Amino acid sequence: MGEAQVNSQAAKFLESLAVESSATRFNDNCSNCRLGAFCLPLALRHRELDELERIVQRSQPLQRGQHLFWERDEFQAFYAVRSGSLKAYQTSHEGHEQVTGFYFPGEILGFDGIGTNFHVSSAQALETASVCTIPFDAFEDLSQEMPHLQRHLMQLMSREIAEDHQLIALLSKATAEQRMSAFLIGLSSRRGRENLSATKFRLSMSRIEISNYLGLTVETVSRILSRLHKQKILKVDKREIEILQKDVLKETAGF
């Protein structure tokens, strides 16, 4: 093979890498992300989107069990989930874990550190997950130029606070069956927001984590799922869930 032909093939190879890299960057930005409607204000213009792109950081995906941040870590950023799922939890003085939330694509986590300058919970991947990191200082500076960006952040924080209050009310009054049914309806609604199937999905969290979150025993969670399966309200196959009678499940949850 002649030197000219080798150089020609090398040039084509490098060109293909450049094209692939460019396409990856194009498909990886906020304007092309299918979750943009959930994470970002719809009023953002192209120039503003470019400015936001400048501060958003993307890293290698988290593997199952890997932590995004730890309780008491210094607060520097909040995070938008792009794929996969994570759980947030706190650890008691005795070393017991309390699950405080689950996060799915299009949802934001890490707000817990804004008021204290450190995270009050840890965040751990339940499966392979990718996130966008938004440094808070840079976001604050950008918000001065784009007030609607700050307003959108406050709306997201407000939604999280409202969901926390709903959970507190659920745990304080509801029966075990109501808690479990409400949890499944909540997962269904959140998947619907992502334009995914709201009736058929896989639980990324274990029954132990669900029971911890809902303040129930593992046996109770398993018993309720079995009962809903026998009543043909759900179809349960290990972690695979299919909601067969959503209206009945809502009624059971007390909605």
N, C-alpha and C positions, 0 to 999 in steps of 0.2 A: 504494500500500500504506500503511495507516494506521500511526501510531506504535506503537499497542498491539500490532498484528500483528508489526511488526519486533522489538519488545522480547520478544514471546513466542517468536519463532523464535530470537532470540539466546540467550534463556534455555535453550531446548531444546538448542541447539548446545553451550553451555557445560556443560550437564548431561551430554550424551553424551561430551564430552571427559573429564569427571570420572569417569564410569563406565568409560570405556576405560582411563584412567590407573590406576584402582583395580584393574581386572581384570589389567592388565599387572603391577602390583606383586604381586598375589596369585599369578599364574602364575610369577613370577620368584623366589619365595622358596624357602628350603631345603625346607620341608615339602612343596612341590608339584614339586620338581625330581626328575626320574626317576633322577638319579644319586645321590640322597641316601643310598641303601643302601650305596654304595661309599665315599662321602666321609665319612659321619657314623656314629657309634656307633648301633646300633639301640636302645640303652637310653635315648636322650635323650627326656625328657618335653616336653610342649608348652611349659611355662614356660622350660625350658632351651633349647629350640629358638628361642624368641623372643629370649632373651639372645644366642644365637649369631648370629641374624639382625642384631642390633644392631651387631655388629662386622664382619660380612662386607660387603665393598665390591664393587660391580659397575660396570664402565666400558664404554665403547664397544668393540665387537669389534676384535681385531687383524686387520689385513689381511696377506695373504701377504707374507712378507719383513720384516714389522715385528717389532721386538724387544720382549719383555716385560721383560727386564732384561739387563744386560751384565756380562760378566766384570769383577770388581773393584768392581762397584756395591755400595754399602752394603746389608747385609741388613736388611730391615725387615718382610718378609712372606713367606709362602709362598702357593701358588696352586693352585686346583682347576680342572681343565679341564672346561668345560661342553659345548663343542662344538668341532669342528675338531681340529687336531693341531699339536704344536710339536716342535722338536728342541732338544736341549741340545748345546753344543759348547764346546771349549776351543781357544785359539789359542796355538801355540808361539812361542818367541822369534823364530823365522824367519818367522812370519806364517802358518804352515800350520794349517789347521782340522782338528780331530779331533772327530768326532761321538761323543758319549758316551751319548746316549739319545733315545728318541722317546716322546712323551706324548700320550695319547688321553683322550676323555671319561671322567670318573670317577677320573682319576689326579691325583696331587699332585706338584708340582715346586717347587723353590726351597729344599729342605732343605739344600742344599750350603752355605748361608751360616750355619747355626745355630752351628757350632763356631768359625768364624773372624770372624763379623760382617761378612763380605763374600761375594758370590757368586764361586765359583771357576769358574763356567762362564757362558755366555750362553744365553739362551732365545729362539728365533726361530719365528714362526708359519710353518708349512708351507703353510697355506691359511687362509682366513678362520676365526678362532677366537675364542671368548669364554671368559673365565676369571673365577673368583671370587677376590678378593684377601682374604687373612686376615692382618691385621697381627699380628705375632708377640707384641709386648708385650701387646696387648689379649687375645690368645689365652691367654697365660701367666696373666694375671690371672683370666680366666674359668675356667681349668683348676683354680685353687685351690678353686673352688666345685664343680667337676664333675670329680673325679679320673678318671672313665671317659673323659672327653674327651681327657685327656693320654695315657691308656693306648692309646686308639685311634690317636692320632698316632704313638706309638712303634711300634705294629703296622704302620702304613703305612711308617714309616721302615725297619723291619726287613725288610719285603717288598722295598723298593728295594735294600737292602744285599744281600739274598739274590740278587736278579736281577743285581746287579753282579758278584757272585762267580760266578754261572753263566756270565756273559758272559766273564769272565776265563778260566774253565776251558775254555770253548768255543774261545776264540781261541788258547789255548796248546796244545791237543791236537787239535782236530777238523780234518777235511779241509774243503776249500772247499765241497764238496757238503753235508757235514753242517752247516756254519755256515749256509748259505743255507736249508736245509730247516728247521733249528731256528728260524731267524728267522721263517719263514712260519708255522710251528706256533705260535710265540709270539704273532704278530699274530692268528691265528685264535682262540687262547684268550682274549686280551684283548678281542676283539670279542664273544666268547661271554659274557664277564662283563657287557657292556653290553646283553645281550639283543638283539644284532644278528646278522646272518648270519655264522657262523663259517667258512663255506666260499666265500663270494663277496664280494669287497671290492675297493676301489680303493686302490692304494699312493699315499699323499699325499707320500711322499718320492721323490726321484729315484734312479736307479741309481747315480749318483755318491755320493750320501749313504749309500745302502745299502752300497756297496763300502767307503767310508770307515769306517763303523761296524763292519763285519765284518772289516776288515783284508785286503780282497781288491782286485783290480783291477776296473775297470768291465767290461772284456772278459770276465773270469771270471764275474761276476754274470750278464751277458747270456747267456753260453754255457750256464751251468747252467739258467737259466730256459728257454732254448730246448730243452735236452735233456729237462727235465721235461715240457715241452709235447709234444714228440715221443713221449715214453713214455706220454702220456695220464695222467700223474699230476697235472698242472696243465693248465688252459686259460689261456693268457696272451695278452692283447690290449693291447699297450702297458702302461698301468698297471693295467689291469683283470685281476684274478686270480680264478680259480675253482679251488678244490681239489677234484679229482675222486676221488682215492684217498688219503684222510687217513691211513689205517693204513700205507700204503706210505711216505708222506712222513715219518711218525713213525719208521718203521723206518730210513729213510735218515738221519734226524737222530740216530739212536742212542738214542731214548727207549725 
